[in-house]
Amino acid sequence: MTDVSAPLLHAEEVFRIQGAVFEVNRVMGRGFLEAVYQECLALEFDARRIPFRQTPPVTLAYKTATLRQTYVPDFVCFEKVIVELKAVREIATEHRAQILNYLRATSLPVGLLVNFGSSARATVERFVL
């Protein structure tokens, strides 16, 4: 059973990231490619002094072997939160699986799946491992 009175993990950081997402959405609207939103969001993170790494390669392992394949999330913010961007009509199961895989690969506890393409307002789904 989930304790609904428990505070959300990294709530302040997520709140700040969401503020940046919604500002980009307010200024740009919808209809652009994901790369445009990614560039705008990096500028907004800078303006809000949100620490981030853009497209950091994530190393994968199989047992004790390091794989040549890597994952590349759009952002890692505060060294705690993965932010994955989409600009699609609706989020698909594959998109949710992608962010869950990123969380497992990095051992980071919180991921945000942001969609700039679904409606007049960007949507943010929060994932916690």
A tleap script that builds the chain and sets N, CA, C and O, in Angstrom:
source leaprc.protein.ff14SB
mol = sequence {
  NMET THR ASP VAL SER ALA PRO LEU LEU HIE
  ALA GLU GLU VAL PHE ARG ILE GLN GLY ALA
  VAL PHE GLU VAL ASN ARG VAL MET GLY ARG
  GLY PHE LEU GLU ALA VAL TYR GLN GLU CYS
  LEU ALA LEU GLU PHE ASP ALA ARG ARG ILE
  PRO PHE ARG GLN THR PRO PRO VAL THR LEU
  ALA TYR LYS THR ALA THR LEU ARG GLN THR
  TYR VAL PRO ASP PHE VAL CYS PHE GLU LYS
  VAL ILE VAL GLU LEU LYS ALA VAL ARG GLU
  ILE ALA THR GLU HIE ARG ALA GLN ILE LEU
  ASN TYR LEU ARG ALA THR SER LEU PRO VAL
  GLY LEU LEU VAL ASN PHE GLY SER SER ALA
  ARG ALA THR VAL GLU ARG PHE VAL CLEU
}
set mol.1.N position { 0.850 -1.190 0.000 }
set mol.1.CA position { 0.000 0.000 0.000 }
set mol.1.C position { 0.889 1.245 0.000 }
set mol.1.O position { 1.898 1.292 0.703 }
set mol.2.N position { 0.518 2.227 -0.771 }
set mol.2.CA position { 1.276 3.464 -0.876 }
set mol.2.C position { 0.813 4.453 0.184 }
set mol.2.O position { -0.386 4.634 0.398 }
set mol.3.N position { 1.763 5.081 0.837 }
set mol.3.CA position { 1.456 6.114 1.829 }
set mol.3.C position { 1.292 7.433 1.098 }
set mol.3.O position { 2.277 8.058 0.703 }
set mol.4.N position { 0.032 7.864 0.914 }
set mol.4.CA position { -0.234 9.090 0.147 }
set mol.4.C position { 0.215 10.343 0.881 }
set mol.4.O position { 0.325 11.407 0.271 }
set mol.5.N position { 0.479 10.236 2.195 }
set mol.5.CA position { 0.941 11.405 2.936 }
set mol.5.C position { 2.460 11.567 2.853 }
set mol.5.O position { 2.995 12.596 3.267 }
set mol.6.N position { 3.158 10.555 2.319 }
set mol.6.CA position { 4.618 10.638 2.190 }
set mol.6.C position { 4.979 11.658 1.117 }
set mol.6.O position { 4.302 11.749 0.093 }
set mol.7.N position { 6.054 12.434 1.350 }
set mol.7.CA position { 6.456 13.415 0.343 }
set mol.7.C position { 6.973 12.722 -0.925 }
set mol.7.O position { 7.527 11.624 -0.864 }
set mol.8.N position { 6.782 13.378 -2.063 }
set mol.8.CA position { 7.274 12.846 -3.326 }
set mol.8.C position { 8.792 12.939 -3.368 }
set mol.8.O position { 9.377 13.924 -2.917 }
set mol.9.N position { 9.416 11.920 -3.907 }
set mol.9.CA position { 10.860 11.893 -4.040 }
set mol.9.C position { 11.315 12.998 -4.992 }
set mol.9.O position { 10.810 13.106 -6.109 }
set mol.10.N position { 12.256 13.805 -4.555 }
set mol.10.CA position { 12.822 14.917 -5.339 }
set mol.10.C position { 11.734 15.882 -5.827 }
set mol.10.O position { 11.779 16.359 -6.960 }
set mol.11.N position { 10.773 16.157 -4.968 }
set mol.11.CA position { 9.625 16.996 -5.339 }
set mol.11.C position { 10.045 18.391 -5.784 }
set mol.11.O position { 9.520 18.900 -6.775 }
set mol.12.N position { 10.973 19.017 -5.080 }
set mol.12.CA position { 11.380 20.383 -5.434 }
set mol.12.C position { 12.057 20.417 -6.798 }
set mol.12.O position { 11.791 21.306 -7.607 }
set mol.13.N position { 12.933 19.449 -7.051 }
set mol.13.CA position { 13.628 19.390 -8.330 }
set mol.13.C position { 12.643 19.170 -9.476 }
set mol.13.O position { 12.727 19.827 -10.513 }
set mol.14.N position { 11.709 18.236 -9.278 }
set mol.14.CA position { 10.703 17.949 -10.305 }
set mol.14.C position { 9.839 19.182 -10.560 }
set mol.14.O position { 9.512 19.483 -11.708 }
set mol.15.N position { 9.472 19.889 -9.508 }
set mol.15.CA position { 8.670 21.104 -9.633 }
set mol.15.C position { 9.400 22.137 -10.499 }
set mol.15.O position { 8.797 22.758 -11.374 }
set mol.16.N position { 10.688 22.314 -10.252 }
set mol.16.CA position { 11.471 23.286 -11.032 }
set mol.16.C position { 11.587 22.863 -12.495 }
set mol.16.O position { 11.487 23.696 -13.395 }
set mol.17.N position { 11.796 21.581 -12.726 }
set mol.17.CA position { 11.888 21.076 -14.102 }
set mol.17.C position { 10.562 21.286 -14.822 }
set mol.17.O position { 10.539 21.735 -15.968 }
set mol.18.N position { 9.456 20.961 -14.153 }
set mol.18.CA position { 8.135 21.141 -14.760 }
set mol.18.C position { 7.884 22.608 -15.079 }
set mol.18.O position { 7.290 22.916 -16.113 }
set mol.19.N position { 8.316 23.508 -14.227 }
set mol.19.CA position { 8.167 24.933 -14.511 }
set mol.19.C position { 8.868 25.324 -15.798 }
set mol.19.O position { 8.336 26.098 -16.594 }
set mol.20.N position { 10.072 24.784 -16.002 }
set mol.20.CA position { 10.808 25.054 -17.239 }
set mol.20.C position { 10.085 24.464 -18.444 }
set mol.20.O position { 9.987 25.105 -19.490 }
set mol.21.N position { 9.581 23.247 -18.295 }
set mol.21.CA position { 8.836 22.587 -19.390 }
set mol.21.C position { 7.629 23.426 -19.781 }
set mol.21.O position { 7.399 23.671 -20.965 }
set mol.22.N position { 6.861 23.866 -18.798 }
set mol.22.CA position { 5.640 24.606 -19.099 }
set mol.22.C position { 5.935 25.991 -19.672 }
set mol.22.O position { 5.135 26.529 -20.438 }
set mol.23.N position { 7.074 26.568 -19.305 }
set mol.23.CA position { 7.458 27.850 -19.906 }
set mol.23.C position { 7.824 27.657 -21.378 }
set mol.23.O position { 7.424 28.460 -22.221 }
set mol.24.N position { 8.571 26.614 -21.693 }
set mol.24.CA position { 8.889 26.329 -23.092 }
set mol.24.C position { 7.602 26.102 -23.871 }
set mol.24.O position { 7.450 26.602 -24.985 }
set mol.25.N position { 6.689 25.359 -23.293 }
set mol.25.CA position { 5.412 25.094 -23.956 }
set mol.25.C position { 4.621 26.385 -24.171 }
set mol.25.O position { 4.014 26.572 -25.225 }
set mol.26.N position { 4.627 27.272 -23.178 }
set mol.26.CA position { 3.888 28.535 -23.273 }
set mol.26.C position { 4.448 29.398 -24.411 }
set mol.26.O position { 3.693 29.998 -25.176 }
set mol.27.N position { 5.763 29.451 -24.509 }
set mol.27.CA position { 6.402 30.312 -25.509 }
set mol.27.C position { 6.328 29.691 -26.905 }
set mol.27.O position { 6.007 30.385 -27.870 }
set mol.28.N position { 6.617 28.410 -27.023 }
set mol.28.CA position { 6.737 27.769 -28.341 }
set mol.28.C position { 5.423 27.178 -28.855 }
set mol.28.O position { 5.210 27.098 -30.065 }
set mol.29.N position { 4.554 26.770 -27.950 }
set mol.29.CA position { 3.334 26.092 -28.397 }
set mol.29.C position { 3.650 24.696 -28.890 }
set mol.29.O position { 4.672 24.113 -28.525 }
set mol.30.N position { 2.777 24.167 -29.712 }
set mol.30.CA position { 3.006 22.810 -30.211 }
set mol.30.C position { 3.308 22.826 -31.701 }
set mol.30.O position { 3.146 23.843 -32.376 }
set mol.31.N position { 3.750 21.678 -32.200 }
set mol.31.CA position { 3.963 21.540 -33.629 }
set mol.31.C position { 5.409 21.460 -34.063 }
set mol.31.O position { 5.688 21.225 -35.239 }
set mol.32.N position { 6.346 21.651 -33.129 }
set mol.32.CA position { 7.762 21.580 -33.485 }
set mol.32.C position { 8.296 20.160 -33.286 }
set mol.32.O position { 7.659 19.322 -32.647 }
set mol.33.N position { 9.461 19.918 -33.840 }
set mol.33.CA position { 10.133 18.642 -33.635 }
set mol.33.C position { 10.729 18.583 -32.230 }
set mol.33.O position { 10.970 19.608 -31.591 }
set mol.34.N position { 10.958 17.364 -31.774 }
set mol.34.CA position { 11.530 17.157 -30.440 }
set mol.34.C position { 12.837 17.930 -30.256 }
set mol.34.O position { 13.074 18.488 -29.185 }
set mol.35.N position { 13.685 17.972 -31.284 }
set mol.35.CA position { 14.981 18.642 -31.176 }
set mol.35.C position { 14.827 20.133 -30.862 }
set mol.35.O position { 15.658 20.701 -30.155 }
set mol.36.N position { 13.784 20.763 -31.375 }
set mol.36.CA position { 13.535 22.178 -31.088 }
set mol.36.C position { 13.201 22.361 -29.620 }
set mol.36.O position { 13.735 23.259 -28.968 }
set mol.37.N position { 12.323 21.518 -29.093 }
set mol.37.CA position { 11.964 21.609 -27.678 }
set mol.37.C position { 13.166 21.313 -26.790 }
set mol.37.O position { 13.323 21.918 -25.730 }
set mol.38.N position { 14.013 20.384 -27.221 }
set mol.38.CA position { 15.196 20.052 -26.438 }
set mol.38.C position { 16.133 21.258 -26.345 }
set mol.38.O position { 16.644 21.569 -25.269 }
set mol.39.N position { 16.353 21.928 -27.459 }
set mol.39.CA position { 17.219 23.107 -27.447 }
set mol.39.C position { 16.622 24.218 -26.580 }
set mol.39.O position { 17.336 24.856 -25.806 }
set mol.40.N position { 15.331 24.443 -26.707 }
set mol.40.CA position { 14.658 25.468 -25.900 }
set mol.40.C position { 14.722 25.125 -24.410 }
set mol.40.O position { 14.956 25.997 -23.573 }
set mol.41.N position { 14.513 23.854 -24.091 }
set mol.41.CA position { 14.521 23.447 -22.691 }
set mol.41.C position { 15.916 23.602 -22.080 }
set mol.41.O position { 16.038 23.973 -20.913 }
set mol.42.N position { 16.956 23.326 -22.844 }
set mol.42.CA position { 18.320 23.543 -22.351 }
set mol.42.C position { 18.531 25.022 -22.024 }
set mol.42.O position { 19.134 25.351 -21.003 }
set mol.43.N position { 18.042 25.908 -22.880 }
set mol.43.CA position { 18.152 27.344 -22.618 }
set mol.43.C position { 17.363 27.727 -21.370 }
set mol.43.O position { 17.826 28.531 -20.561 }
set mol.44.N position { 16.193 27.161 -21.216 }
set mol.44.CA position { 15.359 27.465 -20.044 }
set mol.44.C position { 15.986 26.914 -18.766 }
set mol.44.O position { 15.950 27.575 -17.729 }
set mol.45.N position { 16.561 25.711 -18.828 }
set mol.45.CA position { 17.269 25.172 -17.660 }
set mol.45.C position { 18.404 26.108 -17.254 }
set mol.45.O position { 18.582 26.391 -16.070 }
set mol.46.N position { 19.166 26.587 -18.226 }
set mol.46.CA position { 20.243 27.544 -17.937 }
set mol.46.C position { 19.693 28.804 -17.276 }
set mol.46.O position { 20.227 29.268 -16.268 }
set mol.47.N position { 18.633 29.349 -17.845 }
set mol.47.CA position { 18.046 30.584 -17.319 }
set mol.47.C position { 17.552 30.405 -15.883 }
set mol.47.O position { 17.599 31.338 -15.082 }
set mol.48.N position { 17.084 29.209 -15.570 }
set mol.48.CA position { 16.550 28.939 -14.221 }
set mol.48.C position { 17.597 28.329 -13.292 }
set mol.48.O position { 17.295 27.962 -12.156 }
set mol.49.N position { 18.824 28.227 -13.785 }
set mol.49.CA position { 19.920 27.651 -13.006 }
set mol.49.C position { 19.593 26.234 -12.517 }
set mol.49.O position { 19.853 25.871 -11.369 }
set mol.50.N position { 19.024 25.465 -13.414 }
set mol.50.CA position { 18.770 24.047 -13.153 }
set mol.50.C position { 19.974 23.277 -13.699 }
set mol.50.O position { 20.221 23.296 -14.905 }
set mol.51.N position { 20.716 22.609 -12.836 }
set mol.51.CA position { 21.867 21.866 -13.339 }
set mol.51.C position { 21.414 20.681 -14.195 }
set mol.51.O position { 20.508 19.939 -13.818 }
set mol.52.N position { 22.061 20.518 -15.356 }
set mol.52.CA position { 21.665 19.441 -16.254 }
set mol.52.C position { 22.830 19.004 -17.116 }
set mol.52.O position { 23.791 19.743 -17.332 }
set mol.53.N position { 22.716 17.782 -17.600 }
set mol.53.CA position { 23.586 17.264 -18.650 }
set mol.53.C position { 22.675 16.888 -19.804 }
set mol.53.O position { 21.661 16.217 -19.610 }
set mol.54.N position { 23.028 17.313 -20.984 }
set mol.54.CA position { 22.212 17.045 -22.172 }
set mol.54.C position { 22.787 15.842 -22.916 }
set mol.54.O position { 23.990 15.768 -23.166 }
set mol.55.N position { 21.925 14.920 -23.259 }
set mol.55.CA position { 22.232 13.675 -23.978 }
set mol.55.C position { 23.481 12.956 -23.453 }
set mol.55.O position { 24.390 12.636 -24.220 }
set mol.56.N position { 23.513 12.707 -22.138 }
set mol.56.CA position { 24.677 11.984 -21.606 }
set mol.56.C position { 24.583 10.504 -21.962 }
set mol.56.O position { 23.531 9.896 -21.760 }
set mol.57.N position { 25.649 9.909 -22.484 }
set mol.57.CA position { 25.588 8.478 -22.780 }
set mol.57.C position { 25.531 7.671 -21.482 }
set mol.57.O position { 26.253 7.959 -20.528 }
set mol.58.N position { 24.678 6.675 -21.459 }
set mol.58.CA position { 24.523 5.806 -20.295 }
set mol.58.C position { 25.073 4.440 -20.667 }
set mol.58.O position { 24.583 3.792 -21.592 }
set mol.59.N position { 26.090 4.011 -19.943 }
set mol.59.CA position { 26.725 2.732 -20.195 }
set mol.59.C position { 25.840 1.598 -19.689 }
set mol.59.O position { 25.226 1.691 -18.627 }
set mol.60.N position { 25.791 0.543 -20.464 }
set mol.60.CA position { 25.018 -0.645 -20.109 }
set mol.60.C position { 25.967 -1.804 -19.820 }
set mol.60.O position { 27.085 -1.851 -20.332 }
set mol.61.N position { 25.506 -2.729 -18.997 }
set mol.61.CA position { 26.315 -3.893 -18.664 }
set mol.61.C position { 25.479 -5.156 -18.747 }
set mol.61.O position { 24.271 -5.152 -18.512 }
set mol.62.N position { 26.152 -6.218 -19.084 }
set mol.62.CA position { 25.563 -7.551 -19.038 }
set mol.62.C position { 26.485 -8.392 -18.166 }
set mol.62.O position { 27.628 -8.675 -18.525 }
set mol.63.N position { 25.956 -8.784 -17.008 }
set mol.63.CA position { 26.762 -9.466 -15.989 }
set mol.63.C position { 27.972 -8.582 -15.689 }
set mol.63.O position { 27.803 -7.473 -15.182 }
set mol.64.N position { 29.181 -9.041 -15.985 }
set mol.64.CA position { 30.355 -8.210 -15.676 }
set mol.64.C position { 30.915 -7.498 -16.912 }
set mol.64.O position { 31.915 -6.786 -16.824 }
set mol.65.N position { 30.269 -7.693 -18.052 }
set mol.65.CA position { 30.767 -7.098 -19.301 }
set mol.65.C position { 30.071 -5.764 -19.583 }
set mol.65.O position { 28.855 -5.641 -19.437 }
set mol.66.N position { 30.861 -4.776 -19.987 }
set mol.66.CA position { 30.311 -3.494 -20.431 }
set mol.66.C position { 29.918 -3.630 -21.900 }
set mol.66.O position { 30.709 -4.093 -22.722 }
set mol.67.N position { 28.713 -3.229 -22.217 }
set mol.67.CA position { 28.219 -3.338 -23.587 }
set mol.67.C position { 28.656 -2.138 -24.428 }
set mol.67.O position { 28.881 -1.045 -23.907 }
set mol.68.N position { 28.769 -2.363 -25.728 }
set mol.68.CA position { 29.057 -1.245 -26.645 }
set mol.68.C position { 27.820 -0.360 -26.812 }
set mol.68.O position { 27.935 0.846 -27.029 }
set mol.69.N position { 26.642 -0.969 -26.711 }
set mol.69.CA position { 25.396 -0.211 -26.826 }
set mol.69.C position { 25.240 0.715 -25.622 }
set mol.69.O position { 25.581 0.348 -24.498 }
set mol.70.N position { 24.730 1.895 -25.864 }
set mol.70.CA position { 24.466 2.840 -24.776 }
set mol.70.C position { 23.057 3.389 -24.935 }
set mol.70.O position { 22.460 3.320 -26.009 }
set mol.71.N position { 22.547 3.929 -23.855 }
set mol.71.CA position { 21.309 4.694 -23.895 }
set mol.71.C position { 21.692 6.165 -23.861 }
set mol.71.O position { 22.729 6.534 -23.311 }
set mol.72.N position { 20.843 7.005 -24.457 }
set mol.72.CA position { 21.116 8.439 -24.476 }
set mol.72.C position { 19.826 9.191 -24.130 }
set mol.72.O position { 19.065 9.563 -25.023 }
set mol.73.N position { 19.583 9.413 -22.832 }
set mol.73.CA position { 18.410 10.206 -22.466 }
set mol.73.C position { 18.602 11.666 -22.877 }
set mol.73.O position { 19.730 12.112 -23.085 }
set mol.74.N position { 17.515 12.396 -22.992 }
set mol.74.CA position { 17.609 13.798 -23.403 }
set mol.74.C position { 18.319 14.652 -22.361 }
set mol.74.O position { 19.173 15.468 -22.707 }
set mol.75.N position { 17.974 14.475 -21.091 }
set mol.75.CA position { 18.593 15.242 -20.010 }
set mol.75.C position { 18.703 14.398 -18.749 }
set mol.75.O position { 17.900 13.497 -18.503 }
set mol.76.N position { 19.716 14.716 -17.964 }
set mol.76.CA position { 19.772 14.315 -16.560 }
set mol.76.C position { 19.899 15.622 -15.791 }
set mol.76.O position { 20.853 16.376 -15.984 }
set mol.77.N position { 18.932 15.885 -14.919 }
set mol.77.CA position { 18.897 17.129 -14.152 }
set mol.77.C position { 19.194 16.851 -12.681 }
set mol.77.O position { 18.740 15.853 -12.121 }
set mol.78.N position { 19.952 17.734 -12.076 }
set mol.78.CA position { 20.309 17.627 -10.661 }
set mol.78.C position { 21.038 16.323 -10.336 }
set mol.78.O position { 21.167 15.970 -9.164 }
set mol.79.N position { 21.515 15.605 -11.350 }
set mol.79.CA position { 22.123 14.280 -11.186 }
set mol.79.C position { 21.173 13.318 -10.476 }
set mol.79.O position { 21.608 12.347 -9.858 }
set mol.80.N position { 19.857 13.600 -10.569 }
set mol.80.CA position { 18.851 12.798 -9.878 }
set mol.80.C position { 17.662 12.425 -10.747 }
set mol.80.O position { 17.009 11.411 -10.499 }
set mol.81.N position { 17.371 13.231 -11.765 }
set mol.81.CA position { 16.121 13.090 -12.519 }
set mol.81.C position { 16.429 12.982 -14.008 }
set mol.81.O position { 17.095 13.845 -14.580 }
set mol.82.N position { 15.937 11.912 -14.628 }
set mol.82.CA position { 16.040 11.767 -16.081 }
set mol.82.C position { 14.840 12.449 -16.711 }
set mol.82.O position { 13.711 12.272 -16.254 }
set mol.83.N position { 15.078 13.227 -17.755 }
set mol.83.CA position { 14.005 13.890 -18.487 }
set mol.83.C position { 14.081 13.426 -19.936 }
set mol.83.O position { 15.076 13.658 -20.622 }
set mol.84.N position { 13.031 12.774 -20.387 }
set mol.84.CA position { 12.956 12.286 -21.759 }
set mol.84.C position { 11.844 13.040 -22.477 }
set mol.84.O position { 10.714 13.105 -21.991 }
set mol.85.N position { 12.166 13.606 -23.630 }
set mol.85.CA position { 11.218 14.432 -24.376 }
set mol.85.C position { 10.619 13.673 -25.546 }
set mol.85.O position { 11.262 12.823 -26.162 }
set mol.86.N position { 9.373 14.002 -25.833 }
set mol.86.CA position { 8.669 13.505 -27.008 }
set mol.86.C position { 7.849 14.663 -27.578 }
set mol.86.O position { 7.493 15.604 -26.869 }
set mol.87.N position { 7.565 14.567 -28.858 }
set mol.87.CA position { 6.668 15.520 -29.517 }
set mol.87.C position { 5.749 14.682 -30.408 }
set mol.87.O position { 5.828 14.729 -31.636 }
set mol.88.N position { 4.881 13.921 -29.757 }
set mol.88.CA position { 4.005 12.971 -30.440 }
set mol.88.C position { 2.554 13.205 -30.028 }
set mol.88.O position { 2.270 13.833 -29.008 }
set mol.89.N position { 1.643 12.682 -30.852 }
set mol.89.CA position { 0.222 12.853 -30.563 }
set mol.89.C position { -0.150 12.250 -29.208 }
set mol.89.O position { -0.878 12.856 -28.422 }
set mol.90.N position { 0.367 11.037 -28.948 }
set mol.90.CA position { 0.122 10.423 -27.639 }
set mol.90.C position { 1.296 9.540 -27.263 }
set mol.90.O position { 1.963 8.958 -28.118 }
set mol.91.N position { 1.531 9.456 -25.968 }
set mol.91.CA position { 2.610 8.626 -25.442 }
set mol.91.C position { 2.228 7.159 -25.621 }
set mol.91.O position { 1.110 6.753 -25.303 }
set mol.92.N position { 3.168 6.375 -26.132 }
set mol.92.CA position { 2.947 4.948 -26.364 }
set mol.92.C position { 3.641 4.128 -25.285 }
set mol.92.O position { 4.478 4.634 -24.537 }
set mol.93.N position { 3.281 2.875 -25.222 }
set mol.93.CA position { 3.890 1.943 -24.267 }
set mol.93.C position { 5.404 1.927 -24.418 }
set mol.93.O position { 6.127 1.840 -23.425 }
set mol.94.N position { 5.889 2.010 -25.657 }
set mol.94.CA position { 7.330 1.996 -25.906 }
set mol.94.C position { 8.042 3.193 -25.275 }
set mol.94.O position { 9.180 3.073 -24.823 }
set mol.95.N position { 7.381 4.330 -25.244 }
set mol.95.CA position { 7.980 5.525 -24.633 }
set mol.95.C position { 8.123 5.332 -23.127 }
set mol.95.O position { 9.140 5.703 -22.541 }
set mol.96.N position { 7.105 4.753 -22.506 }
set mol.96.CA position { 7.156 4.492 -21.065 }
set mol.96.C position { 8.225 3.446 -20.754 }
set mol.96.O position { 8.954 3.568 -19.769 }
set mol.97.N position { 8.313 2.425 -21.592 }
set mol.97.CA position { 9.349 1.402 -21.402 }
set mol.97.C position { 10.734 2.015 -21.527 }
set mol.97.O position { 11.648 1.640 -20.793 }
set mol.98.N position { 10.895 2.951 -22.449 }
set mol.98.CA position { 12.182 3.606 -22.660 }
set mol.98.C position { 12.654 4.308 -21.393 }
set mol.98.O position { 13.804 4.140 -20.988 }
set mol.99.N position { 11.786 5.088 -20.765 }
set mol.99.CA position { 12.230 5.820 -19.577 }
set mol.99.C position { 12.458 4.874 -18.406 }
set mol.99.O position { 13.354 5.108 -17.595 }
set mol.100.N position { 11.674 3.823 -18.303 }
set mol.100.CA position { 11.922 2.838 -17.251 }
set mol.100.C position { 13.267 2.147 -17.454 }
set mol.100.O position { 13.978 1.885 -16.484 }
set mol.101.N position { 13.619 1.853 -18.695 }
set mol.101.CA position { 14.938 1.279 -18.977 }
set mol.101.C position { 16.050 2.247 -18.610 }
set mol.101.O position { 17.073 1.836 -18.062 }
set mol.102.N position { 15.864 3.524 -18.903 }
set mol.102.CA position { 16.857 4.532 -18.513 }
set mol.102.C position { 17.051 4.541 -16.998 }
set mol.102.O position { 18.179 4.605 -16.509 }
set mol.103.N position { 15.956 4.478 -16.268 }
set mol.103.CA position { 16.043 4.489 -14.806 }
set mol.103.C position { 16.789 3.258 -14.299 }
set mol.103.O position { 17.648 3.365 -13.423 }
set mol.104.N position { 16.464 2.102 -14.844 }
set mol.104.CA position { 17.154 0.874 -14.425 }
set mol.104.C position { 18.643 0.935 -14.772 }
set mol.104.O position { 19.482 0.521 -13.973 }
set mol.105.N position { 18.970 1.444 -15.949 }
set mol.105.CA position { 20.363 1.479 -16.398 }
set mol.105.C position { 21.206 2.460 -15.582 }
set mol.105.O position { 22.401 2.236 -15.386 }
set mol.106.N position { 20.599 3.532 -15.112 }
set mol.106.CA position { 21.342 4.560 -14.391 }
set mol.106.C position { 21.250 4.427 -12.879 }
set mol.106.O position { 22.061 5.004 -12.154 }
set mol.107.N position { 20.277 3.676 -12.401 }
set mol.107.CA position { 19.971 3.588 -10.962 }
set mol.107.C position { 19.493 4.919 -10.403 }
set mol.107.O position { 19.474 5.109 -9.187 }
set mol.108.N position { 19.106 5.843 -11.279 }
set mol.108.CA position { 18.489 7.084 -10.805 }
set mol.108.C position { 17.040 6.777 -10.440 }
set mol.108.O position { 16.406 5.939 -11.082 }
set mol.109.N position { 16.514 7.443 -9.420 }
set mol.109.CA position { 15.193 7.050 -8.923 }
set mol.109.C position { 13.991 7.672 -9.625 }
set mol.109.O position { 12.895 7.116 -9.558 }
set mol.110.N position { 14.167 8.817 -10.302 }
set mol.110.CA position { 13.010 9.549 -10.837 }
set mol.110.C position { 13.225 9.865 -12.311 }
set mol.110.O position { 14.307 10.286 -12.720 }
set mol.111.N position { 12.173 9.654 -13.099 }
set mol.111.CA position { 12.198 10.013 -14.506 }
set mol.111.C position { 10.945 10.777 -14.884 }
set mol.111.O position { 9.861 10.507 -14.367 }
set mol.112.N position { 11.096 11.723 -15.782 }
set mol.112.CA position { 9.958 12.486 -16.307 }
set mol.112.C position { 9.875 12.260 -17.806 }
set mol.112.O position { 10.855 12.438 -18.529 }
set mol.113.N position { 8.707 11.872 -18.257 }
set mol.113.CA position { 8.437 11.694 -19.678 }
set mol.113.C position { 7.578 12.870 -20.102 }
set mol.113.O position { 6.417 12.979 -19.706 }
set mol.114.N position { 8.149 13.744 -20.904 }
set mol.114.CA position { 7.506 15.001 -21.300 }
set mol.114.C position { 7.051 14.878 -22.746 }
set mol.114.O position { 7.817 14.463 -23.616 }
set mol.115.N position { 5.799 15.241 -22.992 }
set mol.115.CA position { 5.283 15.235 -24.366 }
set mol.115.C position { 4.796 16.635 -24.723 }
set mol.115.O position { 3.860 17.158 -24.119 }
set mol.116.N position { 5.449 17.224 -25.715 }
set mol.116.CA position { 5.066 18.551 -26.193 }
set mol.116.C position { 4.030 18.490 -27.315 }
set mol.116.O position { 3.553 19.534 -27.759 }
set mol.117.N position { 3.674 17.299 -27.780 }
set mol.117.CA position { 2.835 17.210 -28.961 }
set mol.117.C position { 1.409 16.775 -28.743 }
set mol.117.O position { 0.656 16.642 -29.708 }
set mol.118.N position { 1.009 16.547 -27.498 }
set mol.118.CA position { -0.283 15.907 -27.275 }
set mol.118.C position { -1.479 16.851 -27.292 }
set mol.118.O position { -2.555 16.473 -27.755 }
set mol.119.N position { -1.311 18.049 -26.802 }
set mol.119.CA position { -2.444 18.973 -26.710 }
set mol.119.C position { -1.898 20.392 -26.640 }
set mol.119.O position { -0.728 20.639 -26.935 }
set mol.120.N position { -2.751 21.304 -26.250 }
set mol.120.CA position { -2.308 22.696 -26.135 }
set mol.120.C position { -1.280 22.854 -25.017 }
set mol.120.O position { -0.508 23.812 -25.018 }
set mol.121.N position { -1.266 21.929 -24.073 }
set mol.121.CA position { -0.346 22.007 -22.945 }
set mol.121.C position { 0.527 20.762 -22.909 }
set mol.121.O position { 0.043 19.649 -23.116 }
set mol.122.N position { 1.795 20.952 -22.650 }
set mol.122.CA position { 2.709 19.817 -22.505 }
set mol.122.C position { 2.243 18.924 -21.359 }
set mol.122.O position { 1.681 19.405 -20.375 }
set mol.123.N position { 2.479 17.631 -21.492 }
set mol.123.CA position { 2.160 16.699 -20.411 }
set mol.123.C position { 3.449 16.151 -19.846 }
set mol.123.O position { 4.442 15.996 -20.557 }
set mol.124.N position { 3.420 15.858 -18.554 }
set mol.124.CA position { 4.578 15.296 -17.867 }
set mol.124.C position { 4.107 14.089 -17.072 }
set mol.124.O position { 3.220 14.199 -16.225 }
set mol.125.N position { 4.707 12.929 -17.352 }
set mol.125.CA position { 4.453 11.727 -16.580 }
set mol.125.C position { 5.666 11.460 -15.710 }
set mol.125.O position { 6.802 11.533 -16.179 }
set mol.126.N position { 5.428 11.153 -14.454 }
set mol.126.CA position { 6.503 10.933 -13.474 }
set mol.126.C position { 6.643 9.441 -13.221 }
set mol.126.O position { 5.650 8.746 -13.006 }
set mol.127.N position { 7.875 8.952 -13.248 }
set mol.127.CA position { 8.169 7.538 -12.996 }
set mol.127.C position { 9.170 7.440 -11.851 }
set mol.127.O position { 10.127 8.210 -11.779 }
set mol.128.N position { 8.937 6.486 -10.963 }
set mol.128.CA position { 9.833 6.272 -9.827 }
set mol.128.C position { 10.142 4.795 -9.718 }
set mol.128.O position { 9.242 3.957 -9.757 }
set mol.129.N position { 11.422 4.480 -9.580 }
set mol.129.CA position { 11.823 3.077 -9.342 }
set mol.129.C position { 12.137 2.885 -7.891 }
set mol.129.O position { 12.493 1.781 -7.478 }
savepdb mol mol.pdb
quit
